[in-house]
């Protein structure tokens, strides 16, 4: 589940907002995106893959949030690791990219979840 965005690294490019299939992020006001709906995160890592600044940390636990601090994540070297080891973008020549098929899978799952939310009775949404 997405846990944090390191403001110092974020370039505010908006790529994470655009690629998130579950609409978890909202644009920030003059700063990094806001984690607006973390409970909707599918742990698909799309935001992390598309973040060229390596500013996003997604914990592998998709069932619950994991308490991490920015200092811990920065010190651990985990920022950008998933992107690198997935052979994404600039890492394509060094690591095999097996993510290209998953983008469609997660996008379809996000669309199905959004449709299910839209079809819920109004009382169930509250």
N, CA, C and O atoms as CSV, one atom per row, in Angstrom:
chain,resi,resn,atom,element,x,y,z
A,1,UNK,N,N,0.846,-1.166,0.000
A,1,UNK,CA,C,0.000,0.000,0.000
A,1,UNK,C,C,0.895,1.233,0.000
A,1,UNK,O,O,1.932,1.258,0.664
A,2,UNK,N,N,0.487,2.257,-0.751
A,2,UNK,CA,C,1.309,3.469,-0.790
A,2,UNK,C,C,1.407,4.057,0.604
A,2,UNK,O,O,0.403,4.204,1.302
A,3,UNK,N,N,2.621,4.388,1.002
A,3,UNK,CA,C,2.833,4.875,2.366
A,3,UNK,C,C,3.272,6.324,2.419
A,3,UNK,O,O,2.831,7.072,3.291
A,4,UNK,N,N,4.126,6.728,1.505
A,4,UNK,CA,C,4.574,8.122,1.586
A,4,UNK,C,C,5.170,8.618,0.273
A,4,UNK,O,O,5.583,7.849,-0.596
A,5,UNK,N,N,5.191,9.939,0.178
A,5,UNK,CA,C,5.844,10.637,-0.927
A,5,UNK,C,C,6.862,11.573,-0.294
A,5,UNK,O,O,6.519,12.385,0.565
A,6,UNK,N,N,8.100,11.459,-0.714
A,6,UNK,CA,C,9.162,12.302,-0.170
A,6,UNK,C,C,9.114,13.637,-0.908
A,6,UNK,O,O,9.463,13.725,-2.085
A,7,UNK,N,N,8.683,14.655,-0.205
A,7,UNK,CA,C,8.479,15.973,-0.815
A,7,UNK,C,C,9.753,16.529,-1.433
A,7,UNK,O,O,9.704,17.169,-2.484
A,8,UNK,N,N,10.881,16.293,-0.796
A,8,UNK,CA,C,12.150,16.826,-1.308
A,8,UNK,C,C,12.512,16.246,-2.669
A,8,UNK,O,O,13.200,16.896,-3.456
A,9,UNK,N,N,12.061,15.047,-2.949
A,9,UNK,CA,C,12.382,14.411,-4.230
A,9,UNK,C,C,11.314,14.641,-5.300
A,9,UNK,O,O,11.607,14.623,-6.496
A,10,UNK,N,N,10.093,14.852,-4.863
A,10,UNK,CA,C,8.976,14.970,-5.809
A,10,UNK,C,C,9.168,16.178,-6.729
A,10,UNK,O,O,9.487,17.278,-6.277
A,11,UNK,N,N,8.968,15.950,-8.012
A,11,UNK,CA,C,9.075,17.030,-8.995
A,11,UNK,C,C,7.706,17.580,-9.363
A,11,UNK,O,O,7.599,18.478,-10.198
A,12,UNK,N,N,6.670,17.050,-8.751
A,12,UNK,CA,C,5.295,17.488,-8.996
A,12,UNK,C,C,4.917,17.339,-10.478
A,12,UNK,O,O,4.231,18.189,-11.047
A,13,UNK,N,N,5.377,16.249,-11.079
A,13,UNK,CA,C,5.093,16.013,-12.501
A,13,UNK,C,C,3.665,15.501,-12.724
A,13,UNK,O,O,3.117,15.654,-13.815
A,14,UNK,N,N,3.070,14.903,-11.706
A,14,UNK,CA,C,1.700,14.406,-11.806
A,14,UNK,C,C,1.564,13.021,-12.414
A,14,UNK,O,O,0.447,12.525,-12.563
A,15,UNK,N,N,2.664,12.391,-12.764
A,15,UNK,CA,C,2.591,11.059,-13.388
A,15,UNK,C,C,1.923,10.046,-12.461
A,15,UNK,O,O,1.146,9.210,-12.922
A,16,UNK,N,N,2.210,10.110,-11.179
A,16,UNK,CA,C,1.618,9.153,-10.222
A,16,UNK,C,C,0.103,9.309,-10.166
A,16,UNK,O,O,-0.622,8.319,-10.064
A,17,UNK,N,N,-0.368,10.525,-10.232
A,17,UNK,CA,C,-1.813,10.783,-10.207
A,17,UNK,C,C,-2.452,10.212,-11.467
A,17,UNK,O,O,-3.513,9.589,-11.416
A,18,UNK,N,N,-1.802,10.431,-12.573
A,18,UNK,CA,C,-2.337,9.990,-13.866
A,18,UNK,C,C,-2.413,8.475,-13.992
A,18,UNK,O,O,-3.385,7.953,-14.537
A,19,UNK,N,N,-1.413,7.764,-13.503
A,19,UNK,CA,C,-1.368,6.313,-13.717
A,19,UNK,C,C,-2.085,5.499,-12.643
A,19,UNK,O,O,-2.331,4.310,-12.842
A,20,UNK,N,N,-2.420,6.105,-11.527
A,20,UNK,CA,C,-3.061,5.340,-10.438
A,20,UNK,C,C,-4.429,4.844,-10.892
A,20,UNK,O,O,-5.304,5.654,-11.199
A,21,UNK,N,N,-4.630,3.532,-10.942
A,21,UNK,CA,C,-5.913,3.009,-11.398
A,21,UNK,C,C,-7.016,3.134,-10.353
A,21,UNK,O,O,-8.188,2.940,-10.676
A,22,UNK,N,N,-6.668,3.452,-9.113
A,22,UNK,CA,C,-7.663,3.526,-8.039
A,22,UNK,C,C,-7.917,4.956,-7.559
A,22,UNK,O,O,-8.646,5.163,-6.589
A,23,UNK,N,N,-7.321,5.941,-8.231
A,23,UNK,CA,C,-7.556,7.343,-7.885
A,23,UNK,C,C,-7.214,7.645,-6.424
A,23,UNK,O,O,-7.977,8.304,-5.718
A,24,UNK,N,N,-6.072,7.157,-5.995
A,24,UNK,CA,C,-5.652,7.312,-4.607
A,24,UNK,C,C,-5.094,8.709,-4.328
A,24,UNK,O,O,-5.203,9.214,-3.210
A,25,UNK,N,N,-4.504,9.323,-5.335
A,25,UNK,CA,C,-3.792,10.588,-5.143
A,25,UNK,C,C,-4.568,11.777,-5.692
A,25,UNK,O,O,-5.254,11.678,-6.709
A,26,UNK,N,N,-4.444,12.895,-5.002
A,26,UNK,CA,C,-4.965,14.173,-5.496
A,26,UNK,C,C,-3.791,15.115,-5.693
A,26,UNK,O,O,-2.772,14.984,-5.015
A,27,UNK,N,N,-3.922,16.070,-6.617
A,27,UNK,CA,C,-2.841,17.049,-6.781
A,27,UNK,C,C,-2.655,17.851,-5.493
A,27,UNK,O,O,-3.627,18.208,-4.827
A,28,UNK,N,N,-1.404,18.127,-5.156
A,28,UNK,CA,C,-1.124,18.966,-3.995
A,28,UNK,C,C,-1.219,20.425,-4.391
A,28,UNK,O,O,-1.160,20.764,-5.573
A,29,UNK,N,N,-1.362,21.262,-3.426
A,29,UNK,CA,C,-1.414,22.707,-3.695
A,29,UNK,C,C,-0.002,23.248,-3.606
A,29,UNK,O,O,0.471,23.613,-2.529
A,30,UNK,N,N,0.668,23.296,-4.749
A,30,UNK,CA,C,2.029,23.805,-4.787
A,30,UNK,C,C,3.049,22.857,-4.177
A,30,UNK,O,O,4.133,23.287,-3.783
A,31,UNK,N,N,2.722,21.593,-4.094
A,31,UNK,CA,C,3.643,20.620,-3.516
A,31,UNK,C,C,3.353,19.248,-4.056
A,31,UNK,O,O,2.664,19.100,-5.065
A,32,UNK,N,N,3.873,18.247,-3.393
A,32,UNK,CA,C,3.671,16.872,-3.872
A,32,UNK,C,C,2.203,16.466,-3.802
A,32,UNK,O,O,1.420,17.084,-3.081
A,33,UNK,N,N,1.833,15.441,-4.541
A,33,UNK,CA,C,0.455,14.938,-4.475
A,33,UNK,C,C,0.083,14.535,-3.050
A,33,UNK,O,O,0.944,14.240,-2.221
A,34,UNK,N,N,-1.196,14.531,-2.798
A,34,UNK,CA,C,-1.725,14.181,-1.482
A,34,UNK,C,C,-2.240,12.744,-1.522
A,34,UNK,O,O,-2.903,12.339,-2.477
A,35,UNK,N,N,-1.932,11.988,-0.487
A,35,UNK,CA,C,-2.460,10.621,-0.361
A,35,UNK,C,C,-3.898,10.762,0.131
A,35,UNK,O,O,-4.146,10.780,1.337
A,36,UNK,N,N,-4.835,10.863,-0.795
A,36,UNK,CA,C,-6.220,11.207,-0.465
A,36,UNK,C,C,-7.088,9.999,-0.118
A,36,UNK,O,O,-7.969,10.089,0.736
A,37,UNK,N,N,-6.843,8.888,-0.770
A,37,UNK,CA,C,-7.680,7.705,-0.555
A,37,UNK,C,C,-6.791,6.456,-0.459
A,37,UNK,O,O,-6.889,5.553,-1.289
A,38,UNK,N,N,-5.951,6.417,0.530
A,38,UNK,CA,C,-4.985,5.319,0.685
A,38,UNK,C,C,-5.691,3.976,0.802
A,38,UNK,O,O,-5.183,2.963,0.321
A,39,UNK,N,N,-6.853,3.961,1.436
A,39,UNK,CA,C,-7.578,2.705,1.610
A,39,UNK,C,C,-7.992,2.081,0.270
A,39,UNK,O,O,-8.313,0.893,0.222
A,40,UNK,N,N,-7.988,2.857,-0.808
A,40,UNK,CA,C,-8.317,2.335,-2.136
A,40,UNK,C,C,-7.097,1.798,-2.885
A,40,UNK,O,O,-7.232,1.226,-3.966
A,41,UNK,N,N,-5.908,1.981,-2.311
A,41,UNK,CA,C,-4.670,1.550,-2.986
A,41,UNK,C,C,-4.685,0.045,-3.200
A,41,UNK,O,O,-5.004,-0.722,-2.291
A,42,UNK,N,N,-4.340,-0.365,-4.406
A,42,UNK,CA,C,-4.302,-1.780,-4.771
A,42,UNK,C,C,-2.901,-2.369,-4.661
A,42,UNK,O,O,-2.697,-3.546,-4.958
A,43,UNK,N,N,-1.940,-1.558,-4.238
A,43,UNK,CA,C,-0.549,-1.994,-4.141
A,43,UNK,C,C,-0.061,-2.506,-5.497
A,43,UNK,O,O,0.621,-3.527,-5.588
A,44,UNK,N,N,-0.423,-1.783,-6.523
A,44,UNK,CA,C,-0.030,-2.175,-7.882
A,44,UNK,C,C,1.347,-1.634,-8.254
A,44,UNK,O,O,1.940,-2.081,-9.236
A,45,UNK,N,N,1.866,-0.673,-7.479
A,45,UNK,CA,C,3.187,-0.086,-7.684
A,45,UNK,C,C,3.276,0.800,-8.931
A,45,UNK,O,O,4.371,1.233,-9.289
A,46,UNK,N,N,2.159,1.077,-9.596
A,46,UNK,CA,C,2.221,1.904,-10.801
A,46,UNK,C,C,2.775,3.289,-10.482
A,46,UNK,O,O,3.592,3.811,-11.240
A,47,UNK,N,N,2.350,3.890,-9.380
A,47,UNK,CA,C,2.853,5.222,-9.019
A,47,UNK,C,C,4.365,5.177,-8.816
A,47,UNK,O,O,5.088,6.073,-9.252
A,48,UNK,N,N,4.827,4.135,-8.158
A,48,UNK,CA,C,6.260,4.006,-7.902
A,48,UNK,C,C,7.028,3.773,-9.209
A,48,UNK,O,O,8.116,4.316,-9.398
A,49,UNK,N,N,6.462,2.970,-10.098
A,49,UNK,CA,C,7.128,2.714,-11.379
A,49,UNK,C,C,7.263,3.983,-12.209
A,49,UNK,O,O,8.299,4.206,-12.836
A,50,UNK,N,N,6.238,4.807,-12.218
A,50,UNK,CA,C,6.260,6.002,-13.065
A,50,UNK,C,C,6.960,7.194,-12.421
A,50,UNK,O,O,7.150,8.217,-13.080
A,51,UNK,N,N,7.340,7.091,-11.178
A,51,UNK,CA,C,7.999,8.199,-10.492
A,51,UNK,C,C,9.490,8.205,-10.823
A,51,UNK,O,O,10.273,7.468,-10.223
A,52,UNK,N,N,9.862,9.030,-11.766
A,52,UNK,CA,C,11.262,9.102,-12.191
A,52,UNK,C,C,12.155,9.721,-11.131
A,52,UNK,O,O,13.376,9.575,-11.186
A,53,UNK,N,N,11.561,10.411,-10.165
A,53,UNK,CA,C,12.335,11.032,-9.085
A,53,UNK,C,C,12.543,10.074,-7.916
A,53,UNK,O,O,13.217,10.417,-6.944
A,54,UNK,N,N,11.970,8.883,-8.004
A,54,UNK,CA,C,12.053,7.902,-6.911
A,54,UNK,C,C,11.631,8.532,-5.584
A,54,UNK,O,O,12.329,8.433,-4.575
A,55,UNK,N,N,10.475,9.178,-5.616
A,55,UNK,CA,C,9.972,9.881,-4.431
A,55,UNK,C,C,8.866,9.126,-3.714
A,55,UNK,O,O,8.429,9.551,-2.645
A,56,UNK,N,N,8.400,8.010,-4.280
A,56,UNK,CA,C,7.244,7.305,-3.720
A,56,UNK,C,C,7.669,5.958,-3.158
A,56,UNK,O,O,8.438,5.211,-3.763
A,57,UNK,N,N,7.130,5.680,-1.968
A,57,UNK,CA,C,7.361,4.365,-1.367
A,57,UNK,C,C,6.034,3.643,-1.226
A,57,UNK,O,O,5.100,4.153,-0.606
A,58,UNK,N,N,5.955,2.450,-1.806
A,58,UNK,CA,C,4.799,1.577,-1.673
A,58,UNK,C,C,5.272,0.339,-0.923
A,58,UNK,O,O,6.159,-0.379,-1.384
A,59,UNK,N,N,4.668,0.097,0.240
A,59,UNK,CA,C,5.015,-1.099,1.016
A,59,UNK,C,C,4.343,-2.310,0.369
A,59,UNK,O,O,3.245,-2.185,-0.172
A,60,UNK,N,N,4.977,-3.465,0.417
A,60,UNK,CA,C,4.409,-4.635,-0.263
A,60,UNK,C,C,3.156,-5.203,0.383
A,60,UNK,O,O,2.476,-6.020,-0.236
A,61,UNK,N,N,2.827,-4.803,1.602
A,61,UNK,CA,C,1.631,-5.315,2.278
A,61,UNK,C,C,0.398,-4.609,1.722
A,61,UNK,O,O,0.225,-3.406,1.917
A,62,UNK,N,N,-0.455,-5.356,1.032
A,62,UNK,CA,C,-1.637,-4.748,0.417
A,62,UNK,C,C,-2.859,-4.787,1.332
A,62,UNK,O,O,-3.891,-4.214,0.984
A,63,UNK,N,N,-2.778,-5.436,2.476
A,63,UNK,CA,C,-3.920,-5.562,3.360
A,63,UNK,C,C,-4.017,-4.519,4.446
A,63,UNK,O,O,-5.083,-4.319,5.027
A,64,UNK,N,N,-2.910,-3.849,4.726
A,64,UNK,CA,C,-2.916,-2.848,5.790
A,64,UNK,C,C,-1.762,-1.884,5.578
A,64,UNK,O,O,-0.803,-2.179,4.864
A,65,UNK,N,N,-1.875,-0.739,6.206
A,65,UNK,CA,C,-0.803,0.241,6.131
A,65,UNK,C,C,0.340,-0.197,7.024
A,65,UNK,O,O,0.134,-0.867,8.036
A,66,UNK,N,N,1.527,0.183,6.648
A,66,UNK,CA,C,2.732,-0.121,7.406
A,66,UNK,C,C,3.337,1.203,7.834
A,66,UNK,O,O,3.620,2.060,6.997
A,67,UNK,N,N,3.533,1.371,9.116
A,67,UNK,CA,C,4.092,2.623,9.617
A,67,UNK,C,C,5.572,2.715,9.258
A,67,UNK,O,O,6.386,1.918,9.724
A,68,UNK,N,N,5.906,3.688,8.433
A,68,UNK,CA,C,7.300,3.951,8.081
A,68,UNK,C,C,7.506,5.457,8.118
A,68,UNK,O,O,6.587,6.233,7.855
A,69,UNK,N,N,8.689,5.842,8.440
A,69,UNK,CA,C,9.003,7.267,8.421
A,69,UNK,C,C,9.814,7.578,7.166
A,69,UNK,O,O,10.442,6.700,6.575
A,70,UNK,N,N,9.782,8.822,6.787
A,70,UNK,CA,C,10.557,9.256,5.626
A,70,UNK,C,C,12.040,8.970,5.852
A,70,UNK,O,O,12.736,8.521,4.941
A,71,UNK,N,N,12.517,9.230,7.059
A,71,UNK,CA,C,13.936,8.998,7.368
A,71,UNK,C,C,14.292,7.518,7.207
A,71,UNK,O,O,15.357,7.186,6.686
A,72,UNK,N,N,13.401,6.632,7.652
A,72,UNK,CA,C,13.655,5.189,7.519
A,72,UNK,C,C,13.755,4.779,6.055
A,72,UNK,O,O,14.668,4.056,5.655
A,73,UNK,N,N,12.806,5.253,5.273
A,73,UNK,CA,C,12.769,4.875,3.857
A,73,UNK,C,C,13.984,5.438,3.119
A,73,UNK,O,O,14.585,4.751,2.293
A,74,UNK,N,N,14.339,6.671,3.413
A,74,UNK,CA,C,15.517,7.257,2.766
A,74,UNK,C,C,16.790,6.487,3.143
A,74,UNK,O,O,17.635,6.213,2.290
A,75,UNK,N,N,16.910,6.152,4.400
A,75,UNK,CA,C,18.114,5.447,4.862
A,75,UNK,C,C,18.191,4.016,4.343
A,75,UNK,O,O,19.281,3.471,4.177
A,76,UNK,N,N,17.034,3.410,4.088
A,76,UNK,CA,C,17.009,2.003,3.675
A,76,UNK,C,C,17.428,1.784,2.221
A,76,UNK,O,O,17.817,0.678,1.847
A,77,UNK,N,N,17.349,2.824,1.412
A,77,UNK,CA,C,17.661,2.665,-0.004
A,77,UNK,C,C,16.528,2.024,-0.794
A,77,UNK,O,O,16.731,1.589,-1.928
A,78,UNK,N,N,15.330,1.963,-0.202
A,78,UNK,CA,C,14.202,1.316,-0.878
A,78,UNK,C,C,13.570,2.177,-1.956
A,78,UNK,O,O,12.923,1.649,-2.861
A,79,UNK,N,N,13.743,3.500,-1.882
A,79,UNK,CA,C,13.133,4.360,-2.900
A,79,UNK,C,C,13.732,4.058,-4.264
A,79,UNK,O,O,14.946,4.134,-4.449
A,80,UNK,N,N,12.890,3.722,-5.199
A,80,UNK,CA,C,13.337,3.441,-6.556
A,80,UNK,C,C,13.794,2.020,-6.788
A,80,UNK,O,O,14.052,1.632,-7.927
A,81,UNK,N,N,13.901,1.237,-5.734
A,81,UNK,CA,C,14.402,-0.139,-5.876
A,81,UNK,C,C,13.464,-0.998,-6.722
A,81,UNK,O,O,13.910,-1.733,-7.602
A,82,UNK,N,N,12.170,-0.902,-6.451
A,82,UNK,CA,C,11.209,-1.695,-7.212
A,82,UNK,C,C,11.255,-1.303,-8.692
A,82,UNK,O,O,11.227,-2.158,-9.577
A,83,UNK,N,N,11.325,-0.017,-8.933
A,83,UNK,CA,C,11.394,0.515,-10.301
A,83,UNK,C,C,12.646,-0.020,-11.016
A,83,UNK,O,O,12.592,-0.453,-12.167
A,84,UNK,N,N,13.735,0.025,-10.315
A,84,UNK,CA,C,15.009,-0.428,-10.881
A,84,UNK,C,C,14.965,-1.928,-11.183
A,84,UNK,O,O,15.295,-2.363,-12.286
A,85,UNK,N,N,14.557,-2.696,-10.194
A,85,UNK,CA,C,14.577,-4.156,-10.354
A,85,UNK,C,C,13.482,-4.668,-11.286
A,85,UNK,O,O,13.508,-5.820,-11.717
A,86,UNK,N,N,12.528,-3.802,-11.588
A,86,UNK,CA,C,11.502,-4.156,-12.571
A,86,UNK,C,C,11.952,-3.857,-13.993
A,86,UNK,O,O,11.238,-4.158,-14.950
A,87,UNK,N,N,13.126,-3.270,-14.134
A,87,UNK,CA,C,13.615,-2.939,-15.472
A,87,UNK,C,C,12.804,-1.848,-16.128
A,87,UNK,O,O,12.640,-1.822,-17.348
A,88,UNK,N,N,12.297,-0.948,-15.305
A,88,UNK,CA,C,11.424,0.103,-15.809
A,88,UNK,C,C,12.238,1.258,-16.364
A,88,UNK,O,O,13.236,1.673,-15.775
A,89,UNK,N,N,11.797,1.770,-17.509
A,89,UNK,CA,C,12.347,3.007,-18.074
A,89,UNK,C,C,13.867,2.935,-18.253
A,89,UNK,O,O,14.359,2.123,-19.037
A,90,UNK,N,N,14.606,3.772,-17.540
A,90,UNK,CA,C,16.055,3.835,-17.752
A,90,UNK,C,C,16.783,2.558,-17.314
A,90,UNK,O,O,17.967,2.387,-17.605
A,91,UNK,N,N,16.077,1.667,-16.617
A,91,UNK,CA,C,16.697,0.425,-16.160
A,91,UNK,C,C,16.432,-0.739,-17.114
A,91,UNK,O,O,16.830,-1.870,-16.834
A,92,UNK,N,N,15.773,-0.476,-18.223
A,92,UNK,CA,C,15.359,-1.533,-19.145
A,92,UNK,C,C,16.528,-2.343,-19.707
A,92,UNK,O,O,16.376,-3.532,-19.987
A,93,UNK,N,N,17.662,-1.726,-19.869
A,93,UNK,CA,C,18.807,-2.426,-20.441
A,93,UNK,C,C,19.511,-3.325,-19.417
A,93,UNK,O,O,20.269,-4.221,-19.789
A,94,UNK,N,N,19.255,-3.078,-18.129
A,94,UNK,CA,C,19.981,-3.808,-17.093
A,94,UNK,C,C,19.161,-4.886,-16.395
A,94,UNK,O,O,19.714,-5.846,-15.858
A,95,UNK,N,N,17.824,-4.719,-16.404
A,95,UNK,CA,C,16.959,-5.680,-15.727
A,95,UNK,C,C,15.798,-6.024,-16.655
A,95,UNK,O,O,15.329,-5.159,-17.396
A,96,UNK,N,N,15.325,-7.269,-16.630
A,96,UNK,CA,C,14.191,-7.621,-17.500
A,96,UNK,C,C,12.914,-6.928,-17.013
A,96,UNK,O,O,12.611,-6.958,-15.821
A,97,UNK,N,N,12.178,-6.317,-17.915
A,97,UNK,CA,C,10.937,-5.629,-17.563
A,97,UNK,C,C,9.770,-6.587,-17.739
A,97,UNK,O,O,9.430,-6.976,-18.856
A,98,UNK,N,N,9.165,-6.957,-16.628
A,98,UNK,CA,C,8.021,-7.852,-16.676
A,98,UNK,C,C,6.756,-7.144,-16.210
A,98,UNK,O,O,5.741,-7.788,-15.946
A,99,UNK,N,N,6.818,-5.834,-16.109
A,99,UNK,CA,C,5.675,-5.052,-15.631
A,99,UNK,C,C,4.732,-4.638,-16.740
A,99,UNK,O,O,3.589,-4.274,-16.465
A,100,UNK,N,N,5.172,-4.681,-17.969
A,100,UNK,CA,C,4.366,-4.115,-19.042
A,100,UNK,C,C,3.005,-4.793,-19.163
A,100,UNK,O,O,2.048,-4.147,-19.591
A,101,UNK,N,N,2.883,-6.054,-18.807
A,101,UNK,CA,C,1.583,-6.724,-18.856
A,101,UNK,C,C,0.700,-6.333,-17.676
A,101,UNK,O,O,-0.523,-6.296,-17.809
A,102,UNK,N,N,1.289,-6.046,-16.547
A,102,UNK,CA,C,0.523,-5.771,-15.334
A,102,UNK,C,C,-0.219,-4.439,-15.395
A,102,UNK,O,O,-1.266,-4.294,-14.765
A,103,UNK,N,N,0.293,-3.478,-16.128
A,103,UNK,CA,C,-0.365,-2.180,-16.194
A,103,UNK,C,C,-1.819,-2.326,-16.626
A,103,UNK,O,O,-2.706,-1.719,-16.025
A,104,UNK,N,N,-2.070,-3.114,-17.646
A,104,UNK,CA,C,-3.436,-3.312,-18.127
A,104,UNK,C,C,-4.281,-4.035,-17.097
A,104,UNK,O,O,-5.449,-3.698,-16.905
A,105,UNK,N,N,-3.710,-5.018,-16.436
A,105,UNK,CA,C,-4.436,-5.785,-15.423
A,105,UNK,C,C,-4.888,-4.864,-14.291
A,105,UNK,O,O,-6.055,-4.894,-13.898
A,106,UNK,N,N,-3.984,-4.053,-13.768
A,106,UNK,CA,C,-4.328,-3.177,-12.656
A,106,UNK,C,C,-5.282,-2.066,-13.094
A,106,UNK,O,O,-6.168,-1.679,-12.331
A,107,UNK,N,N,-5.113,-1.556,-14.298
A,107,UNK,CA,C,-6.014,-0.510,-14.772
A,107,UNK,C,C,-7.442,-1.057,-14.870
A,107,UNK,O,O,-8.392,-0.387,-14.466
A,108,UNK,N,N,-7.592,-2.264,-15.401
A,108,UNK,CA,C,-8.923,-2.879,-15.492
A,108,UNK,C,C,-9.506,-3.127,-14.104
A,108,UNK,O,O,-10.703,-2.929,-13.892
A,109,UNK,N,N,-8.679,-3.557,-13.162
A,109,UNK,CA,C,-9.161,-3.778,-11.789
A,109,UNK,C,C,-9.626,-2.464,-11.178
A,109,UNK,O,O,-10.645,-2.424,-10.490
A,110,UNK,N,N,-8.896,-1.408,-11.422
A,110,UNK,CA,C,-9.291,-0.096,-10.913
A,110,UNK,C,C,-10.594,0.378,-11.520
A,110,UNK,O,O,-11.439,0.940,-10.822
A,111,UNK,N,N,-10.762,0.158,-12.799
A,111,UNK,CA,C,-12.007,0.552,-13.469
A,111,UNK,C,C,-13.186,-0.248,-12.919
A,111,UNK,O,O,-14.269,0.301,-12.718
A,112,UNK,N,N,-12.983,-1.529,-12.679
A,112,UNK,CA,C,-14.050,-2.365,-12.121
A,112,UNK,C,C,-14.404,-1.916,-10.709
A,112,UNK,O,O,-15.580,-1.884,-10.347
A,113,UNK,N,N,-13.396,-1.569,-9.905
A,113,UNK,CA,C,-13.653,-1.101,-8.540
A,113,UNK,C,C,-14.403,0.225,-8.566
A,113,UNK,O,O,-15.320,0.428,-7.770
A,114,UNK,N,N,-14.032,1.128,-9.465
A,114,UNK,CA,C,-14.714,2.426,-9.573
A,114,UNK,C,C,-16.161,2.230,-9.998
A,114,UNK,O,O,-17.058,2.905,-9.493
A,115,UNK,N,N,-16.385,1.319,-10.912
A,115,UNK,CA,C,-17.750,1.044,-11.366
A,115,UNK,C,C,-18.585,0.453,-10.228
A,115,UNK,O,O,-19.749,0.814,-10.054
A,116,UNK,N,N,-17.993,-0.445,-9.464
A,116,UNK,CA,C,-18.713,-1.045,-8.333
A,116,UNK,C,C,-19.079,0.016,-7.299
A,116,UNK,O,O,-20.176,-0.008,-6.740
A,117,UNK,N,N,-18.142,0.962,-7.041
A,117,UNK,CA,C,-18.438,2.042,-6.084
A,117,UNK,C,C,-19.572,2.916,-6.597
A,117,UNK,O,O,-20.443,3.326,-5.829
A,118,UNK,N,N,-19.562,3.199,-7.892
A,118,UNK,CA,C,-20.583,4.064,-8.490
A,118,UNK,C,C,-21.964,3.398,-8.459
A,118,UNK,O,O,-22.986,4.080,-8.382
A,119,UNK,N,N,-21.985,2.088,-8.519
A,119,UNK,CA,C,-23.255,1.363,-8.556
A,119,UNK,C,C,-23.804,1.044,-7.172
A,119,UNK,O,O,-24.942,0.594,-7.047
A,120,UNK,N,N,-22.997,1.276,-6.117
A,120,UNK,CA,C,-23.472,1.013,-4.759
A,120,UNK,C,C,-24.623,1.950,-4.424
A,120,UNK,O,O,-24.637,3.098,-4.868
A,121,UNK,N,N,-25.588,1.472,-3.643
A,121,UNK,CA,C,-26.659,2.372,-3.194
A,121,UNK,C,C,-26.068,3.520,-2.378
A,121,UNK,O,O,-25.021,3.363,-1.750
A,122,UNK,N,N,-26.735,4.667,-2.386
A,122,UNK,CA,C,-26.224,5.858,-1.711
A,122,UNK,C,C,-25.960,5.601,-0.235
A,122,UNK,O,O,-24.974,6.116,0.293
A,123,UNK,N,N,-26.788,4.836,0.450
A,123,UNK,CA,C,-26.596,4.567,1.881
A,123,UNK,C,C,-25.310,3.799,2.139
A,123,UNK,O,O,-24.669,4.008,3.169
A,124,UNK,N,N,-24.921,2.919,1.232
A,124,UNK,CA,C,-23.708,2.122,1.410
A,124,UNK,C,C,-22.451,2.959,1.227
A,124,UNK,O,O,-21.392,2.579,1.727
A,125,UNK,N,N,-22.534,4.089,0.524
A,125,UNK,CA,C,-21.367,4.934,0.280
A,125,UNK,C,C,-20.995,5.748,1.512
A,125,UNK,O,O,-19.857,6.204,1.622
A,126,UNK,N,N,-21.919,5.939,2.429
A,126,UNK,CA,C,-21.644,6.774,3.603
A,126,UNK,C,C,-20.955,6.017,4.692
A,126,UNK,O,O,-20.657,6.582,5.744
